[in-house]
Amino acid sequence: MTILKFILLIISVVATLFSIALAIPGTASFYYNLPYVSSVCFGNTSQGTLVASSDQLGDEFRCGTLLKVTCTGPVPKPCTGKSVVVKIVHTCPGCGVTMDLSKEAFAVIATPVTVENIIKIDYVKVS
Protein backbone atom coordinates (compact mmCIF):
# COMPACT_ATOMS: atom_id res chain seq x y z
CA MET A 1 0.00 0.00 0.00
CA THR A 2 2.89 2.39 0.75
CA ILE A 3 4.33 1.94 -2.74
CA LEU A 4 0.94 2.77 -4.28
CA LYS A 5 0.73 5.99 -2.26
CA PHE A 6 4.27 6.91 -3.31
CA ILE A 7 3.45 6.33 -6.99
CA LEU A 8 0.30 8.44 -6.71
CA LEU A 9 2.32 11.21 -5.05
CA ILE A 10 4.88 11.17 -7.87
CA ILE A 11 2.12 11.27 -10.50
CA SER A 12 0.51 14.25 -8.73
CA VAL A 13 3.79 16.16 -8.56
CA VAL A 14 4.55 15.52 -12.23
CA ALA A 15 1.04 16.58 -13.26
CA THR A 16 1.33 19.80 -11.25
CA LEU A 17 4.73 20.64 -12.75
CA PHE A 18 3.43 19.89 -16.25
CA SER A 19 0.46 22.21 -15.67
CA ILE A 20 2.74 25.00 -14.41
CA ALA A 21 5.03 24.61 -17.43
CA LEU A 22 2.08 25.09 -19.82
CA ALA A 23 0.76 28.24 -18.10
CA ILE A 24 0.66 31.40 -20.22
CA PRO A 25 1.63 34.74 -18.63
CA GLY A 26 -0.65 37.75 -18.91
CA THR A 27 -2.37 40.57 -17.02
CA ALA A 28 -5.85 40.93 -15.57
CA SER A 29 -8.13 43.53 -14.06
CA PHE A 30 -11.80 43.27 -13.07
CA TYR A 31 -15.18 44.48 -14.32
CA TYR A 32 -16.45 47.51 -12.50
CA ASN A 33 -20.19 47.63 -13.04
CA LEU A 34 -20.95 45.23 -15.83
CA PRO A 35 -23.91 42.87 -15.52
CA TYR A 36 -22.85 39.24 -15.84
CA VAL A 37 -26.13 38.05 -17.36
CA SER A 38 -25.87 39.76 -20.75
CA SER A 39 -22.87 38.65 -22.79
CA VAL A 40 -21.70 38.51 -26.39
CA CYS A 41 -21.17 34.77 -26.14
CA PHE A 42 -24.32 33.61 -24.36
CA GLY A 43 -26.88 36.40 -24.78
CA ASN A 44 -29.10 36.67 -21.70
CA THR A 45 -28.30 33.21 -20.34
CA SER A 46 -26.43 33.52 -17.04
CA GLN A 47 -23.08 31.75 -16.83
CA GLY A 48 -22.56 32.40 -13.11
CA THR A 49 -20.24 34.94 -11.51
CA LEU A 50 -16.81 33.37 -12.10
CA VAL A 51 -16.47 34.73 -15.62
CA ALA A 52 -14.02 36.68 -17.78
CA SER A 53 -13.89 38.83 -20.89
CA SER A 54 -11.10 38.97 -23.43
CA ASP A 55 -10.33 39.61 -27.06
CA GLN A 56 -6.58 39.05 -26.71
CA LEU A 57 -6.54 35.29 -26.14
CA GLY A 58 -6.81 34.21 -29.77
CA ASP A 59 -8.88 31.57 -31.50
CA GLU A 60 -7.84 28.79 -29.13
CA PHE A 61 -9.71 30.47 -26.27
CA ARG A 62 -13.17 31.18 -27.68
CA CYS A 63 -16.50 31.75 -25.96
CA GLY A 64 -17.18 29.16 -23.30
CA THR A 65 -13.52 28.24 -22.77
CA LEU A 66 -12.67 27.45 -19.15
CA LEU A 67 -9.39 28.89 -17.88
CA LYS A 68 -7.57 28.32 -14.62
CA VAL A 69 -6.18 31.73 -13.63
CA THR A 70 -3.52 32.33 -10.97
CA CYS A 71 -2.16 35.65 -9.73
CA THR A 72 1.66 35.58 -9.96
CA GLY A 73 2.58 38.56 -7.78
CA PRO A 74 3.51 38.59 -4.11
CA VAL A 75 1.36 36.88 -1.48
CA PRO A 76 -0.57 38.07 0.56
CA LYS A 77 -0.98 41.35 -1.37
CA PRO A 78 -2.08 41.62 -4.02
CA CYS A 79 -2.18 37.83 -4.59
CA THR A 80 -4.01 35.40 -2.32
CA GLY A 81 -2.07 32.31 -3.42
CA LYS A 82 -5.24 30.72 -4.84
CA SER A 83 -6.39 29.97 -8.38
CA VAL A 84 -9.84 30.34 -9.94
CA VAL A 85 -11.52 28.71 -12.93
CA VAL A 86 -13.40 31.22 -15.11
CA LYS A 87 -15.47 30.94 -18.27
CA ILE A 88 -14.90 33.31 -21.20
CA VAL A 89 -18.29 34.96 -21.78
CA HIS A 90 -17.57 38.30 -23.40
CA THR A 91 -15.17 40.24 -25.56
CA CYS A 92 -13.14 43.09 -24.13
CA PRO A 93 -12.06 45.40 -26.95
CA GLY A 94 -9.60 48.02 -25.79
CA CYS A 95 -9.49 46.91 -22.16
CA GLY A 96 -5.66 46.95 -22.18
CA VAL A 97 -5.16 43.68 -20.28
CA THR A 98 -5.15 40.02 -21.30
CA MET A 99 -8.50 39.51 -19.57
CA ASP A 100 -11.05 41.28 -17.41
CA LEU A 101 -12.31 39.08 -14.57
CA SER A 102 -15.59 39.41 -12.72
CA LYS A 103 -15.13 41.00 -9.29
CA GLU A 104 -15.92 37.64 -7.70
CA ALA A 105 -13.23 35.83 -9.71
CA PHE A 106 -10.68 38.60 -9.09
CA ALA A 107 -11.38 38.46 -5.33
CA VAL A 108 -10.48 34.75 -5.24
CA ILE A 109 -6.95 35.33 -6.58
CA ALA A 110 -6.14 38.92 -5.53
CA THR A 111 -7.14 41.92 -3.46
CA PRO A 112 -7.71 45.15 -5.39
CA VAL A 113 -4.85 47.16 -3.90
CA THR A 114 -3.05 48.59 -6.92
CA VAL A 115 -4.00 51.97 -8.34
CA GLU A 116 -5.25 50.46 -11.59
CA ASN A 117 -6.11 47.03 -10.11
CA ILE A 118 -4.00 45.30 -12.76
CA ILE A 119 -2.27 42.10 -11.71
CA LYS A 120 0.11 39.67 -13.37
CA ILE A 121 -1.40 36.26 -14.00
CA ASP A 122 -0.71 32.85 -15.43
CA TYR A 123 -3.57 31.02 -17.14
CA VAL A 124 -4.07 27.61 -18.62
CA LYS A 125 -6.97 26.05 -20.51
CA VAL A 126 -9.01 23.59 -18.45
CA SER A 127 -10.05 20.43 -20.28
Accessible surface in RSA format (square Angstrom, percent):
REM  Atomic radii and reference values for relative SASA: ProtOr
REM  Chains: A
REM  Algorithm: Lee & Richards
REM  Probe-radius: 1.40
REM  Slices: 20
REM RES _ NUM      All-atoms   Total-Side   Main-Chain    Non-polar    All polar
REM                ABS   REL    ABS   REL    ABS   REL    ABS   REL    ABS   REL
RES MET A   1   169.46  87.8 122.54  81.1  46.92 111.7 113.42  96.4  56.04  74.2
RES THR A   2   110.29  78.4 107.11 108.6   3.18   7.6  73.24  98.4  37.05  56.0
RES ILE A   3   131.81  75.0 130.06  96.9   1.75   4.2 131.66  94.8   0.15   0.4
RES LEU A   4    94.90  52.8  92.07  65.9   2.83   7.1  93.34  65.5   1.56   4.2
RES LYS A   5   134.48  65.6 128.40  78.8   6.08  14.5  73.93  66.5  60.56  64.5
RES PHE A   6   122.14  61.1 117.78  73.0   4.36  11.3 121.53  73.7   0.61   1.8
RES ILE A   7    83.13  47.3  82.25  61.3   0.89   2.1  83.13  59.9   0.00   0.0
RES LEU A   8    98.51  54.9  97.42  69.7   1.09   2.7  97.78  68.7   0.73   2.0
RES LEU A   9   105.16  58.6 100.54  71.9   4.62  11.6 104.51  73.4   0.66   1.8
RES ILE A  10    80.14  45.6  80.13  59.7   0.01   0.0  80.14  57.7   0.00   0.0
RES ILE A  11   100.67  57.3  98.34  73.3   2.33   5.6 100.19  72.1   0.48   1.3
RES SER A  12    62.79  53.1  56.23  75.0   6.56  15.1  32.03  68.2  30.76  43.1
RES VAL A  13    71.99  47.4  69.07  62.5   2.92   7.0  71.97  62.5   0.02   0.1
RES VAL A  14    90.00  59.2  88.87  80.5   1.13   2.7  89.43  77.7   0.57   1.6
RES ALA A  15    58.32  53.6  46.84  72.3  11.48  26.1  53.82  75.8   4.51  11.9
RES THR A  16    76.73  54.6  71.64  72.6   5.09  12.1  50.32  67.6  26.41  39.9
RES LEU A  17   109.42  60.9 105.09  75.2   4.33  10.9 105.35  74.0   4.07  11.0
RES PHE A  18   131.32  65.7 126.64  78.4   4.68  12.2 130.75  79.3   0.58   1.7
RES SER A  19    40.42  34.2  36.86  49.2   3.56   8.2  28.45  60.6  11.97  16.8
RES ILE A  20   110.13  62.7 100.58  74.9   9.55  23.0 102.85  74.1   7.28  19.8
RES ALA A  21    80.33  73.9  43.41  67.0  36.92  84.0  54.49  76.7  25.84  68.5
RES LEU A  22    96.24  53.6  82.93  59.3  13.31  33.5  86.73  60.9   9.52  25.6
RES ALA A  23    26.98  24.8   9.74  15.0  17.24  39.2   9.74  13.7  17.24  45.7
RES ILE A  24    65.90  37.5  65.17  48.5   0.74   1.8  65.90  47.5   0.00   0.0
RES PRO A  25   104.14  75.9  91.23  83.2  12.91  46.9  91.40  75.5  12.74  79.2
RES GLY A  26    16.21  20.0   0.00   N/A  16.21  20.0  11.78  32.3   4.43   9.9
RES THR A  27    46.23  32.9  46.23  46.9   0.01   0.0  39.21  52.7   7.02  10.6
RES ALA A  28     0.00   0.0   0.00   0.0   0.00   0.0   0.00   0.0   0.00   0.0
RES SER A  29    15.54  13.1  15.54  20.7   0.00   0.0   8.40  17.9   7.13  10.0
RES PHE A  30    18.86   9.4  15.80   9.8   3.06   8.0  15.80   9.6   3.06   8.8
RES TYR A  31    10.25   4.8   7.61   4.3   2.64   6.9   9.42   7.1   0.83   1.0
RES TYR A  32   130.44  60.9 121.42  69.1   9.02  23.5 104.90  78.8  25.54  31.5
RES ASN A  33   138.50  95.5 106.70 103.1  31.79  76.6  40.17  96.7  98.33  95.0
RES LEU A  34   101.29  56.4  90.90  65.0  10.39  26.1  91.47  64.2   9.82  26.4
RES PRO A  35    93.18  67.9  76.05  69.3  17.13  62.3  87.09  71.9   6.09  37.8
RES TYR A  36    45.75  21.4  35.28  20.1  10.47  27.2  30.63  23.0  15.12  18.6
RES VAL A  37    75.69  49.8  75.39  68.2   0.31   0.7  75.40  65.5   0.29   0.8
RES SER A  38    58.43  49.4  53.81  71.8   4.62  10.7  21.95  46.7  36.49  51.1
RES SER A  39    10.04   8.5   2.06   2.7   7.98  18.4   4.00   8.5   6.04   8.5
RES VAL A  40    97.26  64.0  66.12  59.9  31.14  75.0  74.25  64.5  23.01  62.4
RES CYS A  41    31.82  24.1   0.66   0.7  31.15  73.2   4.56  11.5  27.26  29.4
RES PHE A  42    60.89  30.5  46.19  28.6  14.71  38.3  54.46  33.0   6.44  18.4
RES GLY A  43    38.38  47.3   0.00   N/A  38.38  47.3  35.42  97.2   2.96   6.6
RES ASN A  44   123.00  84.8 101.24  97.8  21.76  52.4  29.37  70.7  93.64  90.5
RES THR A  45    86.70  61.7  81.25  82.4   5.46  13.0  53.26  71.5  33.44  50.6
RES SER A  46    67.83  57.3  47.26  63.1  20.57  47.4  30.58  65.1  37.25  52.2
RES GLN A  47    42.63  23.8  19.54  14.3  23.09  55.0   9.75  20.8  32.87  24.9
RES GLY A  48    37.93  46.8   0.00   N/A  37.93  46.8  33.68  92.4   4.26   9.5
RES THR A  49    64.30  45.7  60.45  61.3   3.85   9.2  41.53  55.8  22.77  34.4
RES LEU A  50    75.96  42.3  69.43  49.7   6.53  16.4  69.43  48.8   6.53  17.6
RES VAL A  51     0.38   0.2   0.38   0.3   0.00   0.0   0.38   0.3   0.00   0.0
RES ALA A  52     0.00   0.0   0.00   0.0   0.00   0.0   0.00   0.0   0.00   0.0
RES SER A  53     3.96   3.3   3.96   5.3   0.00   0.0   2.46   5.2   1.50   2.1
RES SER A  54    10.53   8.9   0.24   0.3  10.28  23.7   0.34   0.7  10.19  14.3
RES ASP A  55    74.14  51.9  38.91  38.7  35.23  83.3  25.85  60.8  48.29  48.2
RES GLN A  56   100.08  56.0  67.03  49.0  33.04  78.7  31.60  67.3  68.47  51.9
RES LEU A  57    17.50   9.7   2.83   2.0  14.67  36.9   5.11   3.6  12.39  33.3
RES GLY A  58    51.57  63.6   0.00   N/A  51.57  63.6  40.76 111.9  10.80  24.2
RES ASP A  59   111.39  78.0  98.66  98.2  12.73  30.1  22.85  53.8  88.54  88.3
RES GLU A  60   112.85  64.8  93.13  70.5  19.72  47.0  42.05  81.3  70.80  57.8
RES PHE A  61    16.40   8.2   9.02   5.6   7.38  19.2   9.02   5.5   7.38  21.1
RES ARG A  62   155.68  65.4 148.71  75.8   6.97  16.6  62.87  85.9  92.81  56.3
RES CYS A  63    68.56  51.9  44.69  49.8  23.87  56.1  18.27  46.3  50.29  54.2
RES GLY A  64    25.67  31.7   0.00   N/A  25.67  31.7  11.62  31.9  14.05  31.5
RES THR A  65    16.52  11.8   7.84   8.0   8.68  20.7   8.43  11.3   8.10  12.2
RES LEU A  66    68.42  38.1  65.40  46.8   3.02   7.6  65.40  45.9   3.02   8.1
RES LEU A  67     0.00   0.0   0.00   0.0   0.00   0.0   0.00   0.0   0.00   0.0
RES LYS A  68    83.44  40.7  82.19  50.4   1.25   3.0  33.79  30.4  49.65  52.9
RES VAL A  69     0.00   0.0   0.00   0.0   0.00   0.0   0.00   0.0   0.00   0.0
RES THR A  70    42.21  30.0  42.21  42.8   0.00   0.0  32.87  44.1   9.34  14.1
RES CYS A  71     9.54   7.2   0.87   1.0   8.67  20.4   0.57   1.4   8.97   9.7
RES THR A  72    65.10  46.3  31.92  32.4  33.18  79.1  31.58  42.4  33.51  50.7
RES GLY A  73    26.00  32.1   0.00   N/A  26.00  32.1  16.01  43.9   9.99  22.4
RES PRO A  74    92.12  67.1  80.13  73.0  11.99  43.6  91.45  75.5   0.67   4.2
RES VAL A  75    92.16  60.6  63.52  57.5  28.64  69.0  63.55  55.2  28.61  77.6
RES PRO A  76   103.87  75.7  99.98  91.1   3.88  14.1 100.04  82.6   3.83  23.8
RES LYS A  77   132.34  64.6 119.27  73.2  13.07  31.1  66.15  59.5  66.18  70.5
RES PRO A  78    20.57  15.0  20.57  18.7   0.00   0.0  20.57  17.0   0.00   0.0
RES CYS A  79     0.16   0.1   0.16   0.2   0.00   0.0   0.16   0.4   0.00   0.0
RES THR A  80    44.06  31.3  21.73  22.0  22.33  53.2  25.88  34.8  18.18  27.5
RES GLY A  81    54.88  67.7   0.00   N/A  54.88  67.7  21.16  58.1  33.72  75.5
RES LYS A  82   129.36  63.1 123.32  75.7   6.04  14.4  71.84  64.7  57.52  61.3
RES SER A  83    42.84  36.2  20.03  26.7  22.81  52.6  10.07  21.4  32.77  45.9
RES VAL A  84     9.41   6.2   4.43   4.0   4.98  12.0   9.41   8.2   0.00   0.0
RES VAL A  85    66.22  43.6  55.82  50.5  10.40  25.1  55.82  48.5  10.40  28.2
RES VAL A  86     0.62   0.4   0.00   0.0   0.62   1.5   0.62   0.5   0.00   0.0
RES LYS A  87    55.81  27.2  55.40  34.0   0.41   1.0  19.89  17.9  35.91  38.3
RES ILE A  88     5.58   3.2   5.58   4.2   0.00   0.0   5.58   4.0   0.00   0.0
RES VAL A  89     4.33   2.9   4.33   3.9   0.00   0.0   4.33   3.8   0.00   0.0
RES HIS A  90    57.37  31.4  56.36  39.2   1.00   2.6  35.17  36.2  22.19  25.8
RES THR A  91    58.81  41.8  52.17  52.9   6.64  15.8  41.54  55.8  17.27  26.1
RES CYS A  92    12.15   9.2   7.77   8.7   4.38  10.3   4.60  11.6   7.55   8.1
RES PRO A  93   105.61  77.0  82.92  75.6  22.68  82.5  83.61  69.0  21.99 136.7
RES GLY A  94    81.58 100.6   0.00   N/A  81.58 100.6  42.24 115.9  39.34  88.1
RES CYS A  95    40.90  30.9  10.81  12.1  30.09  70.7  20.31  51.5  20.59  22.2
RES GLY A  96    64.66  79.7   0.00   N/A  64.66  79.7  35.86  98.4  28.80  64.5
RES VAL A  97     4.41   2.9   2.47   2.2   1.94   4.7   4.24   3.7   0.17   0.5
RES THR A  98    18.84  13.4  18.15  18.4   0.69   1.7   5.80   7.8  13.04  19.7
RES MET A  99     0.00   0.0   0.00   0.0   0.00   0.0   0.00   0.0   0.00   0.0
RES ASP A 100    18.94  13.3  18.94  18.8   0.00   0.0   0.02   0.0  18.92  18.9
RES LEU A 101     0.00   0.0   0.00   0.0   0.00   0.0   0.00   0.0   0.00   0.0
RES SER A 102     0.00   0.0   0.00   0.0   0.00   0.0   0.00   0.0   0.00   0.0
RES LYS A 103    91.94  44.9  87.96  54.0   3.98   9.5  47.45  42.7  44.49  47.4
RES GLU A 104    73.48  42.2  66.25  50.1   7.23  17.2  40.74  78.8  32.74  26.7
RES ALA A 105     0.00   0.0   0.00   0.0   0.00   0.0   0.00   0.0   0.00   0.0
RES PHE A 106     2.61   1.3   2.61   1.6   0.00   0.0   2.61   1.6   0.00   0.0
RES ALA A 107    63.79  58.7  47.37  73.1  16.42  37.4  48.70  68.6  15.09  40.0
RES VAL A 108    49.83  32.8  43.08  39.0   6.74  16.2  48.96  42.5   0.87   2.4
RES ILE A 109     0.00   0.0   0.00   0.0   0.00   0.0   0.00   0.0   0.00   0.0
RES ALA A 110     0.37   0.3   0.00   0.0   0.37   0.8   0.00   0.0   0.37   1.0
RES THR A 111    47.93  34.1  47.02  47.7   0.90   2.2  47.32  63.6   0.60   0.9
RES PRO A 112    75.75  55.2  53.36  48.6  22.39  81.4  53.77  44.4  21.98 136.6
RES VAL A 113    77.86  51.2  42.08  38.1  35.78  86.2  48.29  42.0  29.57  80.2
RES THR A 114    54.57  38.8  41.68  42.3  12.89  30.7  47.62  64.0   6.95  10.5
RES VAL A 115   152.30 100.2 120.51 109.1  31.79  76.6 128.51 111.7  23.79  64.5
RES GLU A 116   120.68  69.3 105.62  79.9  15.06  35.8  40.55  78.4  80.13  65.4
RES ASN A 117    20.16  13.9  19.69  19.0   0.46   1.1   1.33   3.2  18.82  18.2
RES ILE A 118    68.87  39.2  55.49  41.3  13.37  32.2  55.49  40.0  13.37  36.3
RES ILE A 119     7.17   4.1   1.64   1.2   5.53  13.3   7.17   5.2   0.00   0.0
RES LYS A 120   145.69  71.1 141.56  86.9   4.13   9.8  84.76  76.3  60.93  64.9
RES ILE A 121     1.43   0.8   0.00   0.0   1.43   3.4   0.00   0.0   1.43   3.9
RES ASP A 122    44.14  30.9  43.17  43.0   0.96   2.3   6.03  14.2  38.10  38.0
RES TYR A 123    12.65   5.9  11.76   6.7   0.89   2.3   0.89   0.7  11.76  14.5
RES VAL A 124    29.75  19.6  29.26  26.5   0.49   1.2  29.75  25.9   0.00   0.0
RES LYS A 125    98.47  48.0  81.12  49.8  17.35  41.3  46.47  41.8  52.00  55.4
RES VAL A 126    51.44  33.8  39.88  36.1  11.55  27.8  43.74  38.0   7.70  20.9
RES SER A 127   151.37 127.9  84.86 113.2  66.51 153.2  81.83 174.3  69.53  97.4
END  Absolute sums over single chains surface
CHAIN  1 A     7662.3       6117.7       1544.6       5236.3       2426.0
END  Absolute sums over all chains
TOTAL          7662.3       6117.7       1544.6       5236.3       2426.0
